[in-house]
Amino acid sequence: IGTRTVTFKITPKKTSIKKLSSGKKKIKVKWGKVTNSSGYQIVVATNKGFSKNKKEIYVKSKSSDSKTITKLKAKKTYYVRLRAYKTVKGKKIYGPYTKTVKVKTK
């Protein structure tokens, strides 16, 4: 009768930011681990729309659940969000973003 090939795109589950602490010109982000992910992408910006002074940080360890982001400006408000990703055949497949969280550096 014939064959049929079906392709599935399995995206990582949504994670959440567990704790956000600020220090002098730095922010520490702690999140919930996602099983079957390859790593995490953290996005930090100075406005809620993530268009000004955007910084993307990749955590390439799936066992990691926290990251300190340094080289930020003192006494400035930053918006943070993150998502898990899985690498399949050299291509990153992203899960949904967490809720955006606001934090001020010291």
WOBEL-V98916 format. One record per helix or strand of 2 or more residues. SS is the DSSP state (A for helix, B for strand). FROM is the first residue (numbers start at 1). TO is the last residue. If there is no record, write none. Layout:
ss-><SS:SS>
from-><FROM:FROM>
to-><TO:TO>
This chain:
ss-><B:B:B:B:B:B:B:B>
from-><17:26:39:55:66:77:91:101>
to-><23:31:45:59:69:88:94:104>
